[in-house]
Amino acid sequence: MKGAIALCAAVMLTGCATSPVPAEQADQVPSERLYGLQNQPKTPHATVQITRDSGVNFSMCNASVHIDGKKVAELEPSETASFYVDPGERVLGITTGGGICANLMQELESSLKEGERKRYRISMDASGSLDLSRTAF
């Protein structure tokens, strides 16, 4: 009996983790939730694409995307957005919070070269750990 309960609990927790969504299959973030870095400059630039996973866990909370400390978008599950940035060292970040959502934050540094495009994904595991990481999806 205890084994069956433990197995059910493990299955339920696993079901709450988010799942990767290929950027090509994700919905574009609507323009009303994009706040900057959307115009492709004529000067040398790099492109950062951020896609949020699907899944029940964390689904009621928007993820705010920040680049170099400036809020540039809010993503819902299964959404993606691209941002045009100057080449060089950039700090990418995501935050959640407000209402029923915990105040969580994750940042990472990204070195971007002229003409380069890097993809990242926002995910959350069953324990509630928020993550922003490079992805091939």
C-alpha positions as CSV (number, residue, x, y, z in Angstrom):
1,M,0.0,0.0,0.0
2,K,2.8,2.5,0.9
3,G,4.5,1.6,-2.3
4,A,1.4,2.4,-4.3
5,I,1.0,5.7,-2.6
6,A,4.6,6.6,-3.2
7,L,4.3,5.6,-6.9
8,C,1.2,7.8,-7.3
9,A,2.9,10.7,-5.7
10,A,5.9,10.4,-8.0
11,V,3.7,10.2,-11.1
12,M,1.8,13.3,-10.0
13,L,4.9,15.3,-9.3
14,T,6.4,14.3,-12.6
15,G,3.3,15.3,-14.4
16,C,3.7,18.8,-12.9
17,A,7.1,19.4,-14.5
18,T,7.2,21.6,-17.6
19,S,7.9,20.1,-21.0
20,P,10.2,21.6,-23.8
21,V,8.4,23.2,-26.7
22,P,10.4,23.6,-30.0
23,A,10.5,27.3,-30.8
24,E,9.0,26.6,-34.2
25,Q,5.9,25.1,-32.5
26,A,5.5,27.8,-29.8
27,D,3.1,30.7,-30.2
28,Q,4.6,34.2,-30.7
29,V,4.2,36.5,-27.7
30,P,1.5,39.0,-28.5
31,S,2.8,42.6,-29.0
32,E,1.1,43.9,-25.9
33,R,3.5,41.8,-23.8
34,L,6.6,42.8,-25.7
35,Y,8.4,45.8,-24.2
36,G,11.6,46.3,-26.1
37,L,14.4,45.1,-28.3
38,Q,12.0,44.1,-31.1
39,N,13.2,46.3,-33.9
40,Q,16.0,44.7,-35.9
41,P,18.8,47.3,-36.0
42,K,20.8,48.2,-39.2
43,T,23.9,48.1,-37.0
44,P,25.7,44.8,-36.0
45,H,23.6,42.8,-33.6
46,A,22.9,39.4,-32.2
47,T,19.5,37.7,-31.6
48,V,18.3,36.0,-28.4
49,Q,15.3,33.7,-28.7
50,I,13.6,32.7,-25.5
51,T,10.8,30.0,-25.4
52,R,8.8,29.0,-22.4
53,D,8.0,25.3,-21.8
54,S,4.5,24.0,-21.6
55,G,3.0,22.2,-18.6
56,V,0.7,22.6,-15.6
57,N,3.4,23.6,-13.1
58,F,3.9,27.4,-13.1
59,S,1.2,27.8,-15.8
60,M,-0.8,30.4,-14.0
61,C,2.3,32.7,-13.6
62,N,3.8,34.9,-16.4
63,A,7.5,34.8,-16.7
64,S,9.0,38.3,-17.1
65,V,12.1,38.3,-19.3
66,H,14.9,40.8,-18.6
67,I,17.9,41.7,-20.7
68,D,20.6,43.7,-19.0
69,G,18.2,44.5,-16.2
70,K,15.4,45.8,-18.5
71,K,12.1,44.0,-18.7
72,V,11.5,43.2,-22.4
73,A,8.6,40.7,-22.3
74,E,6.2,38.5,-20.4
75,L,5.8,34.9,-21.5
76,E,3.0,32.5,-20.9
77,P,3.4,28.7,-21.4
78,S,4.3,27.6,-24.9
79,E,5.3,31.1,-26.1
80,T,8.4,32.4,-27.7
81,A,10.0,35.8,-28.5
82,S,13.2,37.0,-30.2
83,F,15.2,40.0,-29.1
84,Y,17.8,42.0,-31.0
85,V,20.7,43.0,-28.9
86,D,24.2,44.5,-29.2
87,P,27.0,42.0,-29.4
88,G,29.0,41.4,-26.3
89,E,28.3,40.3,-22.7
90,R,24.6,40.3,-21.9
91,V,22.8,39.3,-18.7
92,L,19.5,37.4,-19.4
93,G,17.0,37.0,-16.6
94,I,13.6,35.8,-15.7
95,T,11.3,36.6,-12.8
96,T,8.0,35.5,-11.5
97,G,5.8,36.9,-8.7
98,G,2.5,38.5,-7.8
99,G,-0.8,37.0,-6.8
100,I,-0.5,33.2,-6.2
101,C,3.0,33.1,-7.8
102,A,6.2,32.9,-5.8
103,N,8.8,35.6,-6.3
104,L,11.5,33.7,-8.2
105,M,14.5,34.9,-10.2
106,Q,17.1,33.3,-12.4
107,E,19.9,35.1,-14.3
108,L,22.7,34.0,-16.5
109,E,25.4,35.7,-18.6
110,S,25.6,35.3,-22.3
111,S,28.4,36.2,-24.6
112,L,27.0,37.1,-28.0
113,K,28.9,37.6,-31.3
114,E,27.8,39.8,-34.2
115,G,25.2,37.9,-36.3
116,E,24.9,35.1,-33.7
117,R,21.5,33.7,-32.7
118,K,21.2,31.9,-29.4
119,R,18.1,30.0,-28.1
120,Y,17.1,29.7,-24.4
121,R,14.2,28.1,-22.6
122,I,12.3,28.8,-19.5
123,S,11.4,25.7,-17.4
124,M,10.3,24.7,-14.0
125,D,10.8,21.3,-12.4
126,A,8.3,19.4,-10.2
127,S,10.0,20.9,-7.1
128,G,9.4,24.4,-8.2
129,S,12.9,25.3,-9.4
130,L,12.8,28.0,-12.1
131,D,15.5,27.7,-14.8
132,L,16.7,29.7,-17.8
133,S,19.1,27.6,-19.9
134,R,20.5,27.2,-23.5
135,T,18.5,24.9,-25.7
136,A,18.7,23.3,-29.1
137,F,14.8,23.3,-29.2
